[in-house]
Amino acid sequence: MLSYQICIECNQRYDLDDIIYYCGCSGLIEVKHELDASLRWHDKVSCHPGLDPGSSKSGVWRFHQAVLPIAKPEQIISHPEGHTRLYQRDILSKWAGVNELYLKHEGENPTGSFKDRGMTVAVTQANRLGQKSLACASTGNTSASLAAYGAQAGIKTLVFLPKGKVAPSKLGQAIAYGAELKEIEGDFDAAMAQVLEASKEQGLYLVNSINPFRIEGQKTIMWELFEQLDWQVPDWVIVPGGNLGNTSAFGKAIGEAFEAGWIKSKPRIAVIQAEGANPFYQSFKQGFKDLKPVKANTRATAINIGQPVNYSKAKRIIKALNGLVEEVSDAQIKEAKAQIDQSGIGCEPASAATLAGLKKLVLAKEIKAKESVALILTGNILKDPVMD
Ligand SMILES: *Cc1c(COP(=O)(O)O)cnc(C)c1O
């Protein structure tokens, strides 16, 4: 089985083990696996035969042939993660105005966000390559996840955070797991620019979602969702958009599942941004002419990003899946969060953008009451419980 990296713009191929985030042409990089035909259907839910019991319980590594087949069991840094629940609550379906609503709670991952799904793969790749320092810029959850996986791997971690803009519990996690903090005067986008620079200069291994191995892990959110629905895909998948790593991962997962015959149709994707951090929405409205970075300002700190690094991947996904991008106000996010919290499920503010966006899209008749919808709740309520 052959795996390699490839530029999404010019198709330049790179070795799987090259450390590269941008092609020479400045295009983004993705990982590809040429799957053996015999693996196509039945093995999608199999475990790695050689994995230890801890790892084989992972909702990511059970799909190892389509995630990082080259990883040997002893190289895998798995918490384990994944296997998150899928909820249905009549009260939320009624509030949003659809008949069939599912909420997949990625806040049930080990450090409380979906970032763990990508982090297990990025840190495993770093471990395979013998990397000595791992780094990320973060609005909070990536740093918590990196710090935990780095601690498990015994590899040093550095986290670049926008000073005063990270929810206290996320900051507390990064400190407790033992990351070295670099607090940046400025916003997330400034921290992202600095960590990119530092990774080049100091040889830090970068694990933001620009790292294509993160995307490979996050694909499993879709596969697990489809499996929970007996491989009947919902009409819509709705996700909050920040750096647009999940959007990119979901599109890739849907494409690969369709090609492999795991699913017979493809869902549409709706990406929801906060009004105060809406560069993807603005670009979508203008037919994706270009990306104009914004000065981000939303209370939903996990999506407080003005210049999403995965823009070009996400744009392709929205086009390919006939998707939509919508924006919601912080007041609408707060209202939706209260609904999710009061249903007994709970989530952090950014995650609630999905329900707020759904309600708006139903009112706009973009989504019909009879269509089935899956919301991806990206983070745990404990991350940022009270939205003021
Ligand atoms: C990281 C994060 C997001 C944004 O996801 P992207 O893949 O960067 O678009 C949304 N919600 C939560 C809780 C997050 O941690």
The ligand as an SDF file (V2000), in Angstrom:
LIG
                    3D

 15 15  0  0  0  0  0  0  0  0999 V2000
  -10.6850   24.2400   16.8200 C   0  0  0  0  0  0  0  0  0  0  0  0
  -12.1250   24.3960   17.1260 C   0  0  0  0  0  0  0  0  0  0  0  0
  -13.0490   24.8460   16.1570 C   0  0  0  0  0  0  0  0  0  0  0  0
  -12.6150   25.2730   14.7910 C   0  0  0  0  0  0  0  0  0  0  0  0
  -12.3160   24.1830   13.9580 O   0  0  0  0  0  0  0  0  0  0  0  0
  -11.5310   24.3910   12.6000 P   0  0  0  0  0  0  0  0  0  0  0  0
  -11.2190   23.0170   12.1540 O   0  0  0  0  0  0  0  0  0  0  0  0
  -10.3080   25.1890   12.9130 O   0  0  0  0  0  0  0  0  0  0  0  0
  -12.4400   25.1330   11.6640 O   0  0  0  0  0  0  0  0  0  0  0  0
  -14.3810   24.8850   16.4950 C   0  0  0  0  0  0  0  0  0  0  0  0
  -14.8130   24.5580   17.7340 N   0  0  0  0  0  0  0  0  0  0  0  0
  -13.9600   24.1380   18.6800 C   0  0  0  0  0  0  0  0  0  0  0  0
  -14.4970   23.8160   20.0120 C   0  0  0  0  0  0  0  0  0  0  0  0
  -12.6020   24.0470   18.4150 C   0  0  0  0  0  0  0  0  0  0  0  0
  -11.7670   23.6330   19.3700 O   0  0  0  0  0  0  0  0  0  0  0  0
  1  2  1  0
  2  3  1  0
  2 14  2  0
  3  4  1  0
  3 10  2  0
  4  5  1  0
  5  6  1  0
  6  7  2  0
  6  8  1  0
  6  9  1  0
 10 11  1  0
 11 12  2  0
 12 13  1  0
 12 14  1  0
 14 15  1  0
M  END
$$$$
